[in-house]
Amino acid sequence: MALLNWRDAKHFDRFNDEPCVICGKPTPMRSDHGKPVHKVCAEAWLDAHTTAPTDGRNR
């Protein structure tokens, strides 16, 4: 499970809630690229769109 560290103030817009790019509900949270997204939505998206690392061996 992906756990993002969003403690930096750049991840919070205290003036404006915008629709989350994943679920559409309002959020003051922002991604590293400034996109409105809930932290839990971003973590779930990462889990769904990343593959487990491989060790390079064929089985």
mmCIF file of the N, C-alpha and C atoms, coordinates in Angstrom:
data_MODEL
# 
_entry.id   MODEL 
# 
loop_
_atom_site.group_PDB 
_atom_site.id 
_atom_site.type_symbol 
_atom_site.label_atom_id 
_atom_site.label_alt_id 
_atom_site.label_comp_id 
_atom_site.label_asym_id 
_atom_site.label_entity_id 
_atom_site.label_seq_id 
_atom_site.pdbx_PDB_ins_code 
_atom_site.Cartn_x 
_atom_site.Cartn_y 
_atom_site.Cartn_z 
_atom_site.occupancy 
_atom_site.B_iso_or_equiv 
_atom_site.pdbx_formal_charge 
_atom_site.auth_seq_id 
_atom_site.auth_comp_id 
_atom_site.auth_asym_id 
_atom_site.auth_atom_id 
_atom_site.pdbx_PDB_model_num 
ATOM 1   N N  . MET A 1 1  ? 0.843   -1.186  0.000   1.00 0.00 ? 1  MET A N  1 
ATOM 2   C CA . MET A 1 1  ? 0.000   0.000   0.000   1.00 0.00 ? 1  MET A CA 1 
ATOM 3   C C  . MET A 1 1  ? 0.885   1.245   0.000   1.00 0.00 ? 1  MET A C  1 
ATOM 4   N N  . ALA A 1 2  ? 0.601   2.149   -0.903  1.00 0.00 ? 2  ALA A N  1 
ATOM 5   C CA . ALA A 1 2  ? 1.346   3.402   -0.996  1.00 0.00 ? 2  ALA A CA 1 
ATOM 6   C C  . ALA A 1 2  ? 0.927   4.341   0.132   1.00 0.00 ? 2  ALA A C  1 
ATOM 7   N N  . LEU A 1 3  ? 1.898   4.940   0.772   1.00 0.00 ? 3  LEU A N  1 
ATOM 8   C CA . LEU A 1 3  ? 1.635   5.961   1.786   1.00 0.00 ? 3  LEU A CA 1 
ATOM 9   C C  . LEU A 1 3  ? 2.409   7.209   1.390   1.00 0.00 ? 3  LEU A C  1 
ATOM 10  N N  . LEU A 1 4  ? 1.685   8.256   1.067   1.00 0.00 ? 4  LEU A N  1 
ATOM 11  C CA . LEU A 1 4  ? 2.304   9.495   0.640   1.00 0.00 ? 4  LEU A CA 1 
ATOM 12  C C  . LEU A 1 4  ? 2.554   10.409  1.831   1.00 0.00 ? 4  LEU A C  1 
ATOM 13  N N  . ASN A 1 5  ? 3.658   11.120  1.808   1.00 0.00 ? 5  ASN A N  1 
ATOM 14  C CA . ASN A 1 5  ? 3.985   12.087  2.845   1.00 0.00 ? 5  ASN A CA 1 
ATOM 15  C C  . ASN A 1 5  ? 3.590   13.469  2.329   1.00 0.00 ? 5  ASN A C  1 
ATOM 16  N N  . TRP A 1 6  ? 2.453   13.956  2.791   1.00 0.00 ? 6  TRP A N  1 
ATOM 17  C CA . TRP A 1 6  ? 1.959   15.258  2.367   1.00 0.00 ? 6  TRP A CA 1 
ATOM 18  C C  . TRP A 1 6  ? 1.952   16.238  3.544   1.00 0.00 ? 6  TRP A C  1 
ATOM 19  N N  . ARG A 1 7  ? 2.987   16.226  4.355   1.00 0.00 ? 7  ARG A N  1 
ATOM 20  C CA . ARG A 1 7  ? 3.060   17.135  5.509   1.00 0.00 ? 7  ARG A CA 1 
ATOM 21  C C  . ARG A 1 7  ? 3.406   18.561  5.102   1.00 0.00 ? 7  ARG A C  1 
ATOM 22  N N  . ASP A 1 8  ? 4.055   18.717  3.956   1.00 0.00 ? 8  ASP A N  1 
ATOM 23  C CA . ASP A 1 8  ? 4.445   20.035  3.472   1.00 0.00 ? 8  ASP A CA 1 
ATOM 24  C C  . ASP A 1 8  ? 3.194   20.871  3.173   1.00 0.00 ? 8  ASP A C  1 
ATOM 25  N N  . ALA A 1 9  ? 3.235   22.137  3.504   1.00 0.00 ? 9  ALA A N  1 
ATOM 26  C CA . ALA A 1 9  ? 2.085   23.030  3.317   1.00 0.00 ? 9  ALA A CA 1 
ATOM 27  C C  . ALA A 1 9  ? 1.673   23.180  1.857   1.00 0.00 ? 9  ALA A C  1 
ATOM 28  N N  . LYS A 1 10 ? 2.560   22.870  0.912   1.00 0.00 ? 10 LYS A N  1 
ATOM 29  C CA . LYS A 1 10 ? 2.201   23.003  -0.507  1.00 0.00 ? 10 LYS A CA 1 
ATOM 30  C C  . LYS A 1 10 ? 1.080   22.044  -0.908  1.00 0.00 ? 10 LYS A C  1 
ATOM 31  N N  . HIS A 1 11 ? 0.806   21.049  -0.072  1.00 0.00 ? 11 HIS A N  1 
ATOM 32  C CA . HIS A 1 11 ? -0.240  20.076  -0.371  1.00 0.00 ? 11 HIS A CA 1 
ATOM 33  C C  . HIS A 1 11 ? -1.616  20.511  0.133   1.00 0.00 ? 11 HIS A C  1 
ATOM 34  N N  . PHE A 1 12 ? -1.711  21.705  0.689   1.00 0.00 ? 12 PHE A N  1 
ATOM 35  C CA . PHE A 1 12 ? -2.974  22.178  1.252   1.00 0.00 ? 12 PHE A CA 1 
ATOM 36  C C  . PHE A 1 12 ? -3.267  23.590  0.769   1.00 0.00 ? 12 PHE A C  1 
ATOM 37  N N  . ASP A 1 13 ? -4.441  23.778  0.171   1.00 0.00 ? 13 ASP A N  1 
ATOM 38  C CA . ASP A 1 13 ? -4.890  25.096  -0.273  1.00 0.00 ? 13 ASP A CA 1 
ATOM 39  C C  . ASP A 1 13 ? -5.966  25.560  0.704   1.00 0.00 ? 13 ASP A C  1 
ATOM 40  N N  . ARG A 1 14 ? -5.597  26.425  1.626   1.00 0.00 ? 14 ARG A N  1 
ATOM 41  C CA . ARG A 1 14 ? -6.543  26.833  2.667   1.00 0.00 ? 14 ARG A CA 1 
ATOM 42  C C  . ARG A 1 14 ? -7.605  27.797  2.167   1.00 0.00 ? 14 ARG A C  1 
ATOM 43  N N  . PHE A 1 15 ? -7.487  28.261  0.932   1.00 0.00 ? 15 PHE A N  1 
ATOM 44  C CA . PHE A 1 15 ? -8.443  29.225  0.405   1.00 0.00 ? 15 PHE A CA 1 
ATOM 45  C C  . PHE A 1 15 ? -9.466  28.631  -0.553  1.00 0.00 ? 15 PHE A C  1 
ATOM 46  N N  . ASN A 1 16 ? -9.186  27.475  -1.140  1.00 0.00 ? 16 ASN A N  1 
ATOM 47  C CA . ASN A 1 16 ? -10.027 27.014  -2.237  1.00 0.00 ? 16 ASN A CA 1 
ATOM 48  C C  . ASN A 1 16 ? -10.133 25.492  -2.279  1.00 0.00 ? 16 ASN A C  1 
ATOM 49  N N  . ASP A 1 17 ? -11.349 24.978  -2.163  1.00 0.00 ? 17 ASP A N  1 
ATOM 50  C CA . ASP A 1 17 ? -11.601 23.558  -2.413  1.00 0.00 ? 17 ASP A CA 1 
ATOM 51  C C  . ASP A 1 17 ? -11.922 23.397  -3.896  1.00 0.00 ? 17 ASP A C  1 
ATOM 52  N N  . GLU A 1 18 ? -11.341 22.397  -4.516  1.00 0.00 ? 18 GLU A N  1 
ATOM 53  C CA . GLU A 1 18 ? -11.622 22.086  -5.914  1.00 0.00 ? 18 GLU A CA 1 
ATOM 54  C C  . GLU A 1 18 ? -11.985 20.614  -6.015  1.00 0.00 ? 18 GLU A C  1 
ATOM 55  N N  . PRO A 1 19 ? -12.681 20.201  -7.081  1.00 0.00 ? 19 PRO A N  1 
ATOM 56  C CA . PRO A 1 19 ? -13.052 18.792  -7.230  1.00 0.00 ? 19 PRO A CA 1 
ATOM 57  C C  . PRO A 1 19 ? -11.819 17.898  -7.386  1.00 0.00 ? 19 PRO A C  1 
ATOM 58  N N  . CYS A 1 20 ? -11.796 16.823  -6.633  1.00 0.00 ? 20 CYS A N  1 
ATOM 59  C CA . CYS A 1 20 ? -10.728 15.827  -6.726  1.00 0.00 ? 20 CYS A CA 1 
ATOM 60  C C  . CYS A 1 20 ? -10.719 15.256  -8.143  1.00 0.00 ? 20 CYS A C  1 
ATOM 61  N N  . VAL A 1 21 ? -9.536  15.123  -8.736  1.00 0.00 ? 21 VAL A N  1 
ATOM 62  C CA . VAL A 1 21 ? -9.436  14.603  -10.105 1.00 0.00 ? 21 VAL A CA 1 
ATOM 63  C C  . VAL A 1 21 ? -9.796  13.125  -10.184 1.00 0.00 ? 21 VAL A C  1 
ATOM 64  N N  . ILE A 1 22 ? -9.894  12.456  -9.041  1.00 0.00 ? 22 ILE A N  1 
ATOM 65  C CA . ILE A 1 22 ? -10.222 11.026  -9.038  1.00 0.00 ? 22 ILE A CA 1 
ATOM 66  C C  . ILE A 1 22 ? -11.684 10.783  -8.677  1.00 0.00 ? 22 ILE A C  1 
ATOM 67  N N  . CYS A 1 23 ? -12.151 11.345  -7.555  1.00 0.00 ? 23 CYS A N  1 
ATOM 68  C CA . CYS A 1 23 ? -13.521 11.050  -7.106  1.00 0.00 ? 23 CYS A CA 1 
ATOM 69  C C  . CYS A 1 23 ? -14.522 12.174  -7.377  1.00 0.00 ? 23 CYS A C  1 
ATOM 70  N N  . GLY A 1 24 ? -14.039 13.382  -7.650  1.00 0.00 ? 24 GLY A N  1 
ATOM 71  C CA . GLY A 1 24 ? -14.924 14.496  -7.962  1.00 0.00 ? 24 GLY A CA 1 
ATOM 72  C C  . GLY A 1 24 ? -15.440 15.282  -6.770  1.00 0.00 ? 24 GLY A C  1 
ATOM 73  N N  . LYS A 1 25 ? -15.172 14.816  -5.551  1.00 0.00 ? 25 LYS A N  1 
ATOM 74  C CA . LYS A 1 25 ? -15.635 15.535  -4.359  1.00 0.00 ? 25 LYS A CA 1 
ATOM 75  C C  . LYS A 1 25 ? -14.657 16.669  -4.033  1.00 0.00 ? 25 LYS A C  1 
ATOM 76  N N  . PRO A 1 26 ? -15.133 17.754  -3.413  1.00 0.00 ? 26 PRO A N  1 
ATOM 77  C CA . PRO A 1 26 ? -14.268 18.891  -3.102  1.00 0.00 ? 26 PRO A CA 1 
ATOM 78  C C  . PRO A 1 26 ? -13.136 18.519  -2.146  1.00 0.00 ? 26 PRO A C  1 
ATOM 79  N N  . THR A 1 27 ? -11.975 19.110  -2.389  1.00 0.00 ? 27 THR A N  1 
ATOM 80  C CA . THR A 1 27 ? -10.830 18.877  -1.511  1.00 0.00 ? 27 THR A CA 1 
ATOM 81  C C  . THR A 1 27 ? -9.898  20.087  -1.506  1.00 0.00 ? 27 THR A C  1 
ATOM 82  N N  . PRO A 1 28 ? -9.322  20.398  -0.344  1.00 0.00 ? 28 PRO A N  1 
ATOM 83  C CA . PRO A 1 28 ? -8.292  21.431  -0.289  1.00 0.00 ? 28 PRO A CA 1 
ATOM 84  C C  . PRO A 1 28 ? -6.896  20.849  -0.557  1.00 0.00 ? 28 PRO A C  1 
ATOM 85  N N  . MET A 1 29 ? -6.801  19.532  -0.692  1.00 0.00 ? 29 MET A N  1 
ATOM 86  C CA . MET A 1 29 ? -5.507  18.871  -0.875  1.00 0.00 ? 29 MET A CA 1 
ATOM 87  C C  . MET A 1 29 ? -5.024  19.014  -2.317  1.00 0.00 ? 29 MET A C  1 
ATOM 88  N N  . ARG A 1 30 ? -3.688  19.063  -2.495  1.00 0.00 ? 30 ARG A N  1 
ATOM 89  C CA . ARG A 1 30 ? -3.082  19.186  -3.816  1.00 0.00 ? 30 ARG A CA 1 
ATOM 90  C C  . ARG A 1 30 ? -1.938  18.174  -3.946  1.00 0.00 ? 30 ARG A C  1 
ATOM 91  N N  . SER A 1 31 ? -1.808  17.640  -5.153  1.00 0.00 ? 31 SER A N  1 
ATOM 92  C CA . SER A 1 31 ? -0.723  16.699  -5.437  1.00 0.00 ? 31 SER A CA 1 
ATOM 93  C C  . SER A 1 31 ? 0.602   17.452  -5.558  1.00 0.00 ? 31 SER A C  1 
ATOM 94  N N  . ASP A 1 32 ? 1.678   16.713  -5.794  1.00 0.00 ? 32 ASP A N  1 
ATOM 95  C CA . ASP A 1 32 ? 2.979   17.339  -6.026  1.00 0.00 ? 32 ASP A CA 1 
ATOM 96  C C  . ASP A 1 32 ? 2.955   18.248  -7.255  1.00 0.00 ? 32 ASP A C  1 
ATOM 97  N N  . HIS A 1 33 ? 2.025   17.982  -8.173  1.00 0.00 ? 33 HIS A N  1 
ATOM 98  C CA . HIS A 1 33 ? 1.914   18.769  -9.400  1.00 0.00 ? 33 HIS A CA 1 
ATOM 99  C C  . HIS A 1 33 ? 0.814   19.828  -9.313  1.00 0.00 ? 33 HIS A C  1 
ATOM 100 N N  . GLY A 1 34 ? 0.256   20.026  -8.107  1.00 0.00 ? 34 GLY A N  1 
ATOM 101 C CA . GLY A 1 34 ? -0.749  21.058  -7.897  1.00 0.00 ? 34 GLY A CA 1 
ATOM 102 C C  . GLY A 1 34 ? -2.166  20.671  -8.276  1.00 0.00 ? 34 GLY A C  1 
ATOM 103 N N  . LYS A 1 35 ? -2.401  19.406  -8.583  1.00 0.00 ? 35 LYS A N  1 
ATOM 104 C CA . LYS A 1 35 ? -3.740  18.938  -8.956  1.00 0.00 ? 35 LYS A CA 1 
ATOM 105 C C  . LYS A 1 35 ? -4.553  18.660  -7.694  1.00 0.00 ? 35 LYS A C  1 
ATOM 106 N N  . PRO A 1 36 ? -5.845  19.027  -7.678  1.00 0.00 ? 36 PRO A N  1 
ATOM 107 C CA . PRO A 1 36 ? -6.674  18.735  -6.506  1.00 0.00 ? 36 PRO A CA 1 
ATOM 108 C C  . PRO A 1 36 ? -6.956  17.236  -6.413  1.00 0.00 ? 36 PRO A C  1 
ATOM 109 N N  . VAL A 1 37 ? -6.585  16.646  -5.299  1.00 0.00 ? 37 VAL A N  1 
ATOM 110 C CA . VAL A 1 37 ? -6.795  15.205  -5.100  1.00 0.00 ? 37 VAL A CA 1 
ATOM 111 C C  . VAL A 1 37 ? -6.719  14.894  -3.609  1.00 0.00 ? 37 VAL A C  1 
ATOM 112 N N  . HIS A 1 38 ? -7.632  14.046  -3.139  1.00 0.00 ? 38 HIS A N  1 
ATOM 113 C CA . HIS A 1 38 ? -7.553  13.579  -1.755  1.00 0.00 ? 38 HIS A CA 1 
ATOM 114 C C  . HIS A 1 38 ? -6.342  12.663  -1.614  1.00 0.00 ? 38 HIS A C  1 
ATOM 115 N N  . LYS A 1 39 ? -5.707  12.699  -0.478  1.00 0.00 ? 39 LYS A N  1 
ATOM 116 C CA . LYS A 1 39 ? -4.542  11.841  -0.235  1.00 0.00 ? 39 LYS A CA 1 
ATOM 117 C C  . LYS A 1 39 ? -4.922  10.370  -0.376  1.00 0.00 ? 39 LYS A C  1 
ATOM 118 N N  . VAL A 1 40 ? -6.060  9.973   0.171   1.00 0.00 ? 40 VAL A N  1 
ATOM 119 C CA . VAL A 1 40 ? -6.472  8.562   0.078   1.00 0.00 ? 40 VAL A CA 1 
ATOM 120 C C  . VAL A 1 40 ? -6.782  8.171   -1.362  1.00 0.00 ? 40 VAL A C  1 
ATOM 121 N N  . CYS A 1 41 ? -7.326  9.092   -2.151  1.00 0.00 ? 41 CYS A N  1 
ATOM 122 C CA . CYS A 1 41 ? -7.583  8.802   -3.570  1.00 0.00 ? 41 CYS A CA 1 
ATOM 123 C C  . CYS A 1 41 ? -6.263  8.605   -4.313  1.00 0.00 ? 41 CYS A C  1 
ATOM 124 N N  . ALA A 1 42 ? -5.291  9.470   -4.046  1.00 0.00 ? 42 ALA A N  1 
ATOM 125 C CA . ALA A 1 42 ? -3.989  9.359   -4.706  1.00 0.00 ? 42 ALA A CA 1 
ATOM 126 C C  . ALA A 1 42 ? -3.296  8.052   -4.322  1.00 0.00 ? 42 ALA A C  1 
ATOM 127 N N  . GLU A 1 43 ? -3.376  7.680   -3.050  1.00 0.00 ? 43 GLU A N  1 
ATOM 128 C CA . GLU A 1 43 ? -2.747  6.430   -2.602  1.00 0.00 ? 43 GLU A CA 1 
ATOM 129 C C  . GLU A 1 43 ? -3.418  5.219   -3.241  1.00 0.00 ? 43 GLU A C  1 
ATOM 130 N N  . ALA A 1 44 ? -4.738  5.234   -3.329  1.00 0.00 ? 44 ALA A N  1 
ATOM 131 C CA . ALA A 1 44 ? -5.460  4.125   -3.963  1.00 0.00 ? 44 ALA A CA 1 
ATOM 132 C C  . ALA A 1 44 ? -5.125  4.047   -5.451  1.00 0.00 ? 44 ALA A C  1 
ATOM 133 N N  . TRP A 1 45 ? -5.018  5.199   -6.107  1.00 0.00 ? 45 TRP A N  1 
ATOM 134 C CA . TRP A 1 45 ? -4.669  5.222   -7.526  1.00 0.00 ? 45 TRP A CA 1 
ATOM 135 C C  . TRP A 1 45 ? -3.275  4.639   -7.738  1.00 0.00 ? 45 TRP A C  1 
ATOM 136 N N  . LEU A 1 46 ? -2.327  5.031   -6.887  1.00 0.00 ? 46 LEU A N  1 
ATOM 137 C CA . LEU A 1 46 ? -0.969  4.490   -6.998  1.00 0.00 ? 46 LEU A CA 1 
ATOM 138 C C  . LEU A 1 46 ? -0.959  2.980   -6.830  1.00 0.00 ? 46 LEU A C  1 
ATOM 139 N N  . ASP A 1 47 ? -1.701  2.481   -5.864  1.00 0.00 ? 47 ASP A N  1 
ATOM 140 C CA . ASP A 1 47 ? -1.770  1.029   -5.647  1.00 0.00 ? 47 ASP A CA 1 
ATOM 141 C C  . ASP A 1 47 ? -2.334  0.314   -6.868  1.00 0.00 ? 47 ASP A C  1 
ATOM 142 N N  . ALA A 1 48 ? -3.329  0.914   -7.501  1.00 0.00 ? 48 ALA A N  1 
ATOM 143 C CA . ALA A 1 48 ? -3.978  0.280   -8.650  1.00 0.00 ? 48 ALA A CA 1 
ATOM 144 C C  . ALA A 1 48 ? -3.157  0.384   -9.935  1.00 0.00 ? 48 ALA A C  1 
ATOM 145 N N  . HIS A 1 49 ? -2.231  1.335   -10.004 1.00 0.00 ? 49 HIS A N  1 
ATOM 146 C CA . HIS A 1 49 ? -1.507  1.588   -11.250 1.00 0.00 ? 49 HIS A CA 1 
ATOM 147 C C  . HIS A 1 49 ? -0.005  1.334   -11.179 1.00 0.00 ? 49 HIS A C  1 
ATOM 148 N N  . THR A 1 50 ? 0.455   0.687   -10.144 1.00 0.00 ? 50 THR A N  1 
ATOM 149 C CA . THR A 1 50 ? 1.867   0.318   -10.079 1.00 0.00 ? 50 THR A CA 1 
ATOM 150 C C  . THR A 1 50 ? 1.973   -1.190  -9.962  1.00 0.00 ? 50 THR A C  1 
ATOM 151 N N  . THR A 1 51 ? 3.039   -1.709  -10.489 1.00 0.00 ? 51 THR A N  1 
ATOM 152 C CA . THR A 1 51 ? 3.271   -3.146  -10.410 1.00 0.00 ? 51 THR A CA 1 
ATOM 153 C C  . THR A 1 51 ? 4.355   -3.417  -9.382  1.00 0.00 ? 51 THR A C  1 
ATOM 154 N N  . ALA A 1 52 ? 4.345   -4.616  -8.872  1.00 0.00 ? 52 ALA A N  1 
ATOM 155 C CA . ALA A 1 52 ? 5.359   -5.009  -7.897  1.00 0.00 ? 52 ALA A CA 1 
ATOM 156 C C  . ALA A 1 52 ? 6.715   -5.067  -8.589  1.00 0.00 ? 52 ALA A C  1 
ATOM 157 N N  . PRO A 1 53 ? 7.760   -4.652  -7.907  1.00 0.00 ? 53 PRO A N  1 
ATOM 158 C CA . PRO A 1 53 ? 9.091   -4.737  -8.509  1.00 0.00 ? 53 PRO A CA 1 
ATOM 159 C C  . PRO A 1 53 ? 9.472   -6.195  -8.763  1.00 0.00 ? 53 PRO A C  1 
ATOM 160 N N  . THR A 1 54 ? 10.191  -6.407  -9.827  1.00 0.00 ? 54 THR A N  1 
ATOM 161 C CA . THR A 1 54 ? 10.651  -7.764  -10.130 1.00 0.00 ? 54 THR A CA 1 
ATOM 162 C C  . THR A 1 54 ? 12.138  -7.856  -9.851  1.00 0.00 ? 54 THR A C  1 
ATOM 163 N N  . ASP A 1 55 ? 12.594  -9.060  -9.661  1.00 0.00 ? 55 ASP A N  1 
ATOM 164 C CA . ASP A 1 55 ? 14.020  -9.241  -9.398  1.00 0.00 ? 55 ASP A CA 1 
ATOM 165 C C  . ASP A 1 55 ? 14.801  -9.548  -10.676 1.00 0.00 ? 55 ASP A C  1 
ATOM 166 N N  . GLY A 1 56 ? 14.123  -9.488  -11.823 1.00 0.00 ? 56 GLY A N  1 
ATOM 167 C CA . GLY A 1 56 ? 14.790  -9.684  -13.094 1.00 0.00 ? 56 GLY A CA 1 
ATOM 168 C C  . GLY A 1 56 ? 14.912  -11.126 -13.543 1.00 0.00 ? 56 GLY A C  1 
ATOM 169 N N  . ARG A 1 57 ? 14.445  -12.049 -12.727 1.00 0.00 ? 57 ARG A N  1 
ATOM 170 C CA . ARG A 1 57 ? 14.534  -13.468 -13.097 1.00 0.00 ? 57 ARG A CA 1 
ATOM 171 C C  . ARG A 1 57 ? 13.219  -13.926 -13.707 1.00 0.00 ? 57 ARG A C  1 
ATOM 172 N N  . ASN A 1 58 ? 13.315  -14.739 -14.738 1.00 0.00 ? 58 ASN A N  1 
ATOM 173 C CA . ASN A 1 58 ? 12.123  -15.360 -15.326 1.00 0.00 ? 58 ASN A CA 1 
ATOM 174 C C  . ASN A 1 58 ? 11.789  -16.612 -14.547 1.00 0.00 ? 58 ASN A C  1 
ATOM 175 N N  . ARG A 1 59 ? 10.541  -16.861 -14.370 1.00 0.00 ? 59 ARG A N  1 
ATOM 176 C CA . ARG A 1 59 ? 10.137  -18.064 -13.627 1.00 0.00 ? 59 ARG A CA 1 
ATOM 177 C C  . ARG A 1 59 ? 9.336   -18.966 -14.496 1.00 0.00 ? 59 ARG A C  1 
# 
